[in-house]
Amino acid sequence: MPTATERARTRALLIAHGQTYAREAGVKLRDTPQPLYQLLVLAHLLSARIRASVATDAARALFDDGMRNPKRMSEATWQQRVDALGKGHYRRYDERTATQLGEVAERLLERYGGDLRRLRQAAGGDVGECKRLLRELPGIGPAGADIFLREAQGVWPEAAPYFDAKALQGAARLGLPKSPNAIARLAQEKDYPALAAGLVRSALDKRVAEDVTARSLETGPTTADHERSASCPG
């Protein structure tokens, strides 16, 4: 059973740092083709060795320039993709990424009709198979697949609880449990994507963990937590 301290830190993390990366990039995630594709683009950008804020800004720039679905992305010129990435200051990998974005869009159109829900169906509810199929897309490696599934678990419940190695690293920094199932007990299922995002932020920046610890000490455990702790022997 989670401790009062673990619950307090989880609440503080969700409140202060629990915004999903999709929401930060302006993606209103639903189980429909366009937002799922936009999440894939964001996961692709976030998987590079670049600041998360730059990746989310670059995703917004691509979407603002009309590249919101695979068809529009594939129809855009390579230079248009490079220019949009530049607007988001995504310059270190802009040329390679512009090429891969075009290739991913074409592959999605050819294999899944531009609809990632068909990839989900092809996986047959198996998360490992879903991850394998995602990794078949150009430029989507293990990190990109993890990022996608961390956030998609909110609309693809068969993926939940999805707390990958990076999220577990953040959990360890916060003194939280080190297994996905144990972390899942700290929040409601609807909050798993936000919790995963907060844990990743903690892994990437120790100041997040320090802030969460301070906030949890200020708020302290709830009355319900005290009652649960008092009822547990030992």
URZI-V853957 format. One record per helix or strand of 3 or more residues. SS is the DSSP state (A for helix, B for strand). FROM is the first residue (numbers start at 1). LEN is the number of residues. If there is no record, write none. Layout:
ss->SS from->FROM len->LEN
ss->SS from->FROM len->LEN
This chain:
ss->A from->4 len->14
ss->A from->21 len->4
ss->A from->33 len->14
ss->A from->52 len->13
ss->A from->70 len->6
ss->A from->78 len->10
ss->A from->94 len->19
ss->A from->116 len->8
ss->A from->127 len->9
ss->A from->142 len->11
ss->A from->157 len->3
ss->A from->165 len->9
ss->A from->180 len->5
ss->A from->189 len->16
ss->A from->206 len->14
ss->A from->223 len->9
